């Protein structure tokens, strides 16, 4: 197996586990933002980590697709 294949498999598996492990905390943060949106007196909760998590998941998906396509073009 070549380095490209190991890089592709490792990137996809590690990225998937990172996204899954962060999923619950992001869900809690989103519900906290929704609850605090209605209550003006409460402290503001930043939504930037949620936006960065969504951006990271999107970039991870795009890079994963590129690596898979690249692996198929190299090994076919």
Order of alpha helices (4+ residues) and beta strands (2+ residues): alpha-alpha
